[in-house]
Amino acid sequence: MKVQTKVFLARDLVLALDEASRRMKRSKSEIVQAAVASYLSPDGDEAAEAAVVRRLDRIGRELERQGRDLTISNEAIALFVKAWLTATPSLSAGDQKAQNAKGQERYSGFLDALARRLASGRLLRTEVLDDRPPNAAT
């Protein structure tokens, strides 16, 4: 059984209620009833807290994934630079121009390969994690 109740609301709240009623295609009484029930519910605070905890857990997992991915990227770059510095011989002045041209050509090829790889969706992190033996320490 429903009982009629008279409530005074601020003008801006009444306008927002009217808009919500039109948008949701529900009566103002239904919207107010749901809002009051939610406000007075004894477990309303617990439900809100649980929702916040779920969101924080999801954000925490995403930050851990990003940290792992950043570590993989940093280590891959460090290994490459170390190998490159170890294997690259010093050049004479005459060879420098030819090597600069070859370097630009290789760099362009690198950028093309990187663009293709990113467009394909294949990422280093999945390869690294897939290639690890199952008994490898974390």
Contact map, one row per residue, 1 for C-alpha under 8 A:
111000000000000000000000000000000000000000000000000000000000000000000000000000000000000000000000000000000000000000000000000000000000000000
111100000000000000000000000000000000000000000000000000000000000000000000000000000000000000000000000000000000000000000000000000000000000000
111110000000000000000000000000000000000000000000000000000000000000000000000000000000000000000000000000000000000000000000000000000000000000
011111000000000000000000000000000000000000000000000000000000000000000000000000000000000000000000000000000000000000000000000000000000000000
001111100000000000000000000000000000000000000000000000000000000000000000000000000000000000000000000000000000000000000000000000000000000000
000111110000000000000000000000000000000000000000000000000000000000000000000000000000000000000000000000000000000000000000000000000000000000
000011111000000000000000000000000000000000000000000000000000000000000000000000000000000000000000000000000000000000000000000000000000000000
000001111100000000000000000000000000000000000000000000000000000000000000000000000000000000000000000000000000000000000000000000000000000000
000000111110110000000000000000000000000000000000000000000000000000000000000000000000000000000000000000000000000000000000000000000000000000
000000011111110000000000000000000000000000000000000000000000000000000000000000000000000000000000000000000000000000000000000000000000000000
000000001111111000000000000000000000000000000000000000000000000000000000000000000000000000000000000000000000000000000000000000000000000000
000000000111111100000000000000000000000000000000000000000000000000000000000000000000000000000000000000000000000000000000000000000000000000
000000001111111110000000000000000000000000000000000000000000000000000000000000000000000000000000000000000000000000000000000000000000000000
000000001111111111000000000000000000000000000000000000000000000000000000000000000000000000000000000000000000000000000000000000000000000000
000000000011111111100000000000000000000000000000000000000000000000000000000000000000000000000000000000000000000000000000000000000000000000
000000000001111111110000000000000000000000000000000000000000000000000000000000000000000000000000000000000000000000000000000000000000000000
000000000000111111111000000100100000000000000000000000000000000000000000000000000000000000000000000000000000000000000000000000000000000000
000000000000011111111100000100000000000000000000000000000000000000000000000000000000000000000000000000000000000000000000000000000000000000
000000000000001111111110000000000000000000000000000000000000000000000000000000000000000000000000000000000000000000000000000000000000000000
000000000000000111111111100000000000000000000000000000000000000000000000000000000000000000000000000000000000000000000000000000000000000000
000000000000000011111111111100100000000000000000000000000000000000000000000000000000000000000000000000000000000000000000000000000000000000
000000000000000001111111110000000000000000000000000000000000000000000000000000000000000000000000000000000000000000000000000000000000000000
000000000000000000111111100000000000000000000000000000000000000000000000000000000000000000000000000000000000000000000000000000000000000000
000000000000000000011111110000000000000000000000000000000000000000000000000000000000000000000000000000000000000000000000000000000000000000
000000000000000000011111111000000000000000000000000000000000000000000000000000000000000000000000000000000000000000000000000000000000000000
000000000000000000001101111101100000000000000000000000000000000000000000000000000000000000000000000000000000000000000000000000000000000000
000000000000000000001000111111100000000000000000000000000000000000000000000000000000000000000000000000000000000000000000000000000000000000
000000000000000011001000011111110000000000000000000000000000000000000000000000000000000000000000000000000000000000000000000000000000000000
000000000000000000000000001111111000000000000000000000000000000000000000000000000000000000000000000000000000000000000000000000000000000000
000000000000000000000000011111111100000000000000000000000000000000000000000000000000000000000000000000000000000000000000000000000000000000
000000000000000010001000011111111110000000000000000000000000000000000000000000000000000000000000000000000000000000000000000000000000000000
000000000000000000000000000111111111000000000000000000000000000000000000000000000000000000000000000000000000000000000000000000000000000000
000000000000000000000000000011111111100000000000000000000000000000000000000000000000000000000000000000000000000000000000000000000000000000
000000000000000000000000000001111111110000000000000000000000000000000000000000000000000000000000000000000000000000000000000000000000000000
000000000000000000000000000000111111111000000000000000000000000000000000000000000000000000000000000000000000000000000000000000000000000000
000000000000000000000000000000011111111100000000000000000000000000000000000000000000000000000000000000000000000000000000000000000000000000
000000000000000000000000000000001111111110000000000000000000000000000000000000000000000000000000000000000000000000000000000000000000000000
000000000000000000000000000000000111111110010000000000000000000000000000000000000000000000000000000000000000000000000000000000000000000000
000000000000000000000000000000000011111110010000000000000000000000000000000000000000000000000000000000000000000000000000000000000000000000
000000000000000000000000000000000001111111010000000000000000000000000000000000000000000000000000000000000000000000000000000000000000000000
000000000000000000000000000000000000111111110000000000000000000000000000000000000000000000000000000000000000000000000000000000000000000000
000000000000000000000000000000000000000111111000000000000000000000000000000000000000000000000000000000000000000000000000000000000000000000
000000000000000000000000000000000000000011111110000000000000000000000000000000000000000000000000000000000000000000000000000000000000000000
000000000000000000000000000000000000011111111111000000000000000000000000000000000000000000000000000000000000000000000000000000000000000000
000000000000000000000000000000000000000001111111100000000000000000000000000000000000000000000000000000000000000000000000000000000000000000
000000000000000000000000000000000000000000111111110000000000000000000000000000000000000000000000000000000000000000000000000000000000000000
000000000000000000000000000000000000000000111111111000000000000000000000000000000000000000000000000000000000000000000000000000000000000000
000000000000000000000000000000000000000000011111111100000000000000000000000000000000000000000000000000000000000000000000000000000000000000
000000000000000000000000000000000000000000001111111110000000000000000000000000000000000000000000000000000000000000000000000000000000000000
000000000000000000000000000000000000000000000111111111000000000000000000000000000000000000000000000000000000000000000000000000000000000000
000000000000000000000000000000000000000000000011111111100000000000000000000000000000000000000000000000000000000000000000000000000000000000
000000000000000000000000000000000000000000000001111111110000000000000000000000000000000000000000000000000000000000000000000000000000000000
000000000000000000000000000000000000000000000000111111111000000000000000000000000000000000000000000000000000000000000000000000000000000000
000000000000000000000000000000000000000000000000011111111100000000000000000000000000000000000000000000000000000000000000000000000000000000
000000000000000000000000000000000000000000000000001111111110000000000000000000000000000000000000000000000000000000000000000000000000000000
000000000000000000000000000000000000000000000000000111111111000000000000000000000000000000000000000000000000000000000000000000000000000000
000000000000000000000000000000000000000000000000000011111111100000000000000000000000000000000000000000000000000000000000000000000000000000
000000000000000000000000000000000000000000000000000001111111110000000000000000000000000000000000000000000000000000000000000000000000000000
000000000000000000000000000000000000000000000000000000111111111000000000000000000000000000000000000000000000000000000000000000000000000000
000000000000000000000000000000000000000000000000000000011111111100000000000000000000000000000000000000000000000000000000000000000000000000
000000000000000000000000000000000000000000000000000000001111111110000000000000000000000000000000000000000000000000000000000000000000000000
000000000000000000000000000000000000000000000000000000000111111111000000000000000000000000000000000000000000000000000000000000000000000000
000000000000000000000000000000000000000000000000000000000011111111100000000000000000000000000000000000000000000000000000000000000000000000
000000000000000000000000000000000000000000000000000000000001111111110000000000000000000000000000000000000000000000000000000000000000000000
000000000000000000000000000000000000000000000000000000000000111111111000000000000000000000000000000000000000000000000000000000000000000000
000000000000000000000000000000000000000000000000000000000000011111111100000000000000000000000000000000000000000000000000000000000000000000
000000000000000000000000000000000000000000000000000000000000001111111110000000000000000000000000000000000000000000000000000000000000000000
000000000000000000000000000000000000000000000000000000000000000111111111000000000000000000000000000000000000000000000000000000000000000000
000000000000000000000000000000000000000000000000000000000000000011111111100000000000000000000000000000000000000000000000000010000000000000
000000000000000000000000000000000000000000000000000000000000000001111111110000000000000000000000000000000000000000000000000000000000000000
000000000000000000000000000000000000000000000000000000000000000000111111111000000000000000000000000000000000000000000000000000000000000000
000000000000000000000000000000000000000000000000000000000000000000011111111100000000000000000000000000000000000000000000000010000000000000
000000000000000000000000000000000000000000000000000000000000000000001111111110000000000000000000000000000000000000000000000000000000000000
000000000000000000000000000000000000000000000000000000000000000000000111111111000000000000000000000000000000000000000000000000000000000000
000000000000000000000000000000000000000000000000000000000000000000000011111111100000000000000000000000000000000000000000000000000000000000
000000000000000000000000000000000000000000000000000000000000000000000001111111110000000000000000000000000000000000000000000000000000000000
000000000000000000000000000000000000000000000000000000000000000000000000111111111000000000000000000000000000000000000000000000000000000000
000000000000000000000000000000000000000000000000000000000000000000000000011111111100000000000000000000000000000000000000000000000000000000
000000000000000000000000000000000000000000000000000000000000000000000000001111111110000000000000000000000000000000000000000000000000000000
000000000000000000000000000000000000000000000000000000000000000000000000000111111111000000000000000000000000000000000000000000000000000000
000000000000000000000000000000000000000000000000000000000000000000000000000011111111100000000000000000000000000000000000000000000000000000
000000000000000000000000000000000000000000000000000000000000000000000000000001111111110000000000000000000000000000000000000000000000000000
000000000000000000000000000000000000000000000000000000000000000000000000000000111111111000000000000000000000000000000000000000000000000000
000000000000000000000000000000000000000000000000000000000000000000000000000000011111111100000000000000000000000000000000000000000000000000
000000000000000000000000000000000000000000000000000000000000000000000000000000001111111100000000000000000000000000000000000000000000000000
000000000000000000000000000000000000000000000000000000000000000000000000000000000111111100000000000000000000000000000000000000000000000000
000000000000000000000000000000000000000000000000000000000000000000000000000000000011111110000000000000000000000000000000000000000000000000
000000000000000000000000000000000000000000000000000000000000000000000000000000000001111111000000000000000000000000000000000000000000000000
000000000000000000000000000000000000000000000000000000000000000000000000000000000000001111100000000000000000000000000000000000000000000000
000000000000000000000000000000000000000000000000000000000000000000000000000000000000000111110000000000000000000000000000000000000000000000
000000000000000000000000000000000000000000000000000000000000000000000000000000000000000011111011000000000000000000000000000000000000000000
000000000000000000000000000000000000000000000000000000000000000000000000000000000000000001111111000000000000000000000000000000000000000000
000000000000000000000000000000000000000000000000000000000000000000000000000000000000000000111111100000000000000000000000000000000000000000
000000000000000000000000000000000000000000000000000000000000000000000000000000000000000000011111110000000000000000000000000000000000000000
000000000000000000000000000000000000000000000000000000000000000000000000000000000000000000111111111000000000000000000000000000000000000000
000000000000000000000000000000000000000000000000000000000000000000000000000000000000000000111111111100000000000000000000000000000000000000
000000000000000000000000000000000000000000000000000000000000000000000000000000000000000000001111111110000000000000000000000000000000000000
000000000000000000000000000000000000000000000000000000000000000000000000000000000000000000000111111111000000000000000000000000000000000000
000000000000000000000000000000000000000000000000000000000000000000000000000000000000000000000011111111100000000000000000000000000000000000
000000000000000000000000000000000000000000000000000000000000000000000000000000000000000000000001111111110000000000000000000000000000000000
000000000000000000000000000000000000000000000000000000000000000000000000000000000000000000000000111111111000000000000000000000000000000000
000000000000000000000000000000000000000000000000000000000000000000000000000000000000000000000000011111111100000000000000000000000000000000
000000000000000000000000000000000000000000000000000000000000000000000000000000000000000000000000001111111110000000000000000000000000000000
000000000000000000000000000000000000000000000000000000000000000000000000000000000000000000000000000111111111000000000000000000000000000000
000000000000000000000000000000000000000000000000000000000000000000000000000000000000000000000000000011111111100000000000000000000000000000
000000000000000000000000000000000000000000000000000000000000000000000000000000000000000000000000000001111111110000000000000000000000000000
000000000000000000000000000000000000000000000000000000000000000000000000000000000000000000000000000000111111111000000000000000000000000000
000000000000000000000000000000000000000000000000000000000000000000000000000000000000000000000000000000011111111100000000000000000000000000
000000000000000000000000000000000000000000000000000000000000000000000000000000000000000000000000000000001111111110000000000000000000000000
000000000000000000000000000000000000000000000000000000000000000000000000000000000000000000000000000000000111111111000000000000000000000000
000000000000000000000000000000000000000000000000000000000000000000000000000000000000000000000000000000000011111111100000000000000000000000
000000000000000000000000000000000000000000000000000000000000000000000000000000000000000000000000000000000001111111110000000000000000000000
000000000000000000000000000000000000000000000000000000000000000000000000000000000000000000000000000000000000111111111000000000000000000000
000000000000000000000000000000000000000000000000000000000000000000000000000000000000000000000000000000000000011111111100000000000000000000
000000000000000000000000000000000000000000000000000000000000000000000000000000000000000000000000000000000000001111111110000000000000000000
000000000000000000000000000000000000000000000000000000000000000000000000000000000000000000000000000000000000000111111111000000000000000000
000000000000000000000000000000000000000000000000000000000000000000000000000000000000000000000000000000000000000011111111111000000000000000
000000000000000000000000000000000000000000000000000000000000000000000000000000000000000000000000000000000000000001111111111000000000000000
000000000000000000000000000000000000000000000000000000000000000000000000000000000000000000000000000000000000000000111111100000000000000000
000000000000000000000000000000000000000000000000000000000000000000000000000000000000000000000000000000000000000000011111110000000000000000
000000000000000000000000000000000000000000000000000000000000000000000000000000000000000000000000000000000000000000001111111000000000000000
000000000000000000000000000000000000000000000000000000000000000000000000000000000000000000000000000000000000000000001101111101000000000000
000000000000000000000000000000000000000000000000000000000000000000000000000000000000000000000000000000000000000000001100111111100000000000
000000000000000000000000000000000000000000000000000000000000000000000000000000000000000000000000000000000000000000000000011111110000000000
000000000000000000000000000000000000000000000000000000000000000000001001000000000000000000000000000000000000000000000000001111111000000000
000000000000000000000000000000000000000000000000000000000000000000000000000000000000000000000000000000000000000000000000011111111100000000
000000000000000000000000000000000000000000000000000000000000000000000000000000000000000000000000000000000000000000000000001111111110000000
000000000000000000000000000000000000000000000000000000000000000000000000000000000000000000000000000000000000000000000000000111111111000000
000000000000000000000000000000000000000000000000000000000000000000000000000000000000000000000000000000000000000000000000000011111111000000
000000000000000000000000000000000000000000000000000000000000000000000000000000000000000000000000000000000000000000000000000001111111000000
000000000000000000000000000000000000000000000000000000000000000000000000000000000000000000000000000000000000000000000000000000111111100000
000000000000000000000000000000000000000000000000000000000000000000000000000000000000000000000000000000000000000000000000000000011111110100
000000000000000000000000000000000000000000000000000000000000000000000000000000000000000000000000000000000000000000000000000000000011111100
000000000000000000000000000000000000000000000000000000000000000000000000000000000000000000000000000000000000000000000000000000000001111100
000000000000000000000000000000000000000000000000000000000000000000000000000000000000000000000000000000000000000000000000000000000000111110
000000000000000000000000000000000000000000000000000000000000000000000000000000000000000000000000000000000000000000000000000000000001111111
000000000000000000000000000000000000000000000000000000000000000000000000000000000000000000000000000000000000000000000000000000000000001111
000000000000000000000000000000000000000000000000000000000000000000000000000000000000000000000000000000000000000000000000000000000000000111
